[in-house]
Amino acid sequence: MLGVPLKGPANLCGDNDSVVKNTTLPESTLNKKHNAIAYHKVRESGAAGTIRIAKEDSRTNIGDMLTQIVSGP
């Protein structure tokens, strides 16, 4: 959509273990109806091989640093 050419699947990393499991395991079920559309789109993209979903721990997630409370200077 942004005009950036990708060669191979895009990597999608998340620190929420439940989200990663729900999107990668075919036997998982969705309990929240309002998430159904995005959930199925991500599952379809993963099955088509256009994205790869992986777990990223909070300790090593650089983007998560901007959302956490930091004590001290």
N, C-alpha and C positions, 0 to 999 in steps of 0.2 A: 504493500500500500504506500510505502514511503519512497519507493523507487530505488531501494537498496537491494542489489542482486544478492541472493543467497545461494550458495552451492551446498546442497545437502540440507538436512533438517536443522531447524533453529533449536537452540538449547534453552530450556525453561527450568530455572532452579527456584525452589521454594523451601522455606524453613518450617512450614506447617505439615507435619507428618500425615495428618488426616487427609489433607488435600492431595498430597502426592499419592497416597494409597488409593484414594477414590478415583483418581484419574488414570492410574496405571494398571490396576487390577480389574480384570473383566467381571469378576464375581461380586464386586462391591456394588452396593445399592445407594441411591441418593434419597435422603429423608427430607430434604428441604425443597419444596416445590418451586420457590422463587429462584433457585439456582439452576433449574433444570436446563434452560437453554444454553447457558455458558458451559455447563457441565458436559452436555452432549457434544457441543462444538469442539471442546478440548479433547474429549474421547475420540471423536472422529479424526481429528488432526493427528493424534497419536497413532491411531490405527493406520492412517494413510502414510505415516512416516514423515510428515512435514515438521513435526516437533518432537523433541526428546525431553521428557520430564524427569527431573532428578531432585533428590533431597540435598539441601545445603544447610549445614548447621549454623545456628546463630553466631557462634564464635568466629566462623570464617566468612560470614556473609557481610561484605563491605557495605552494601546498600542498606542493610539493617541498622548499621551504626547511626544513620541519620534519624532514625525513628526511636531511639532509646534515650532514656534520661542519663546524662553523664554527670557524675558528681565531681566537683572541683574544677579548677581552671584547665 
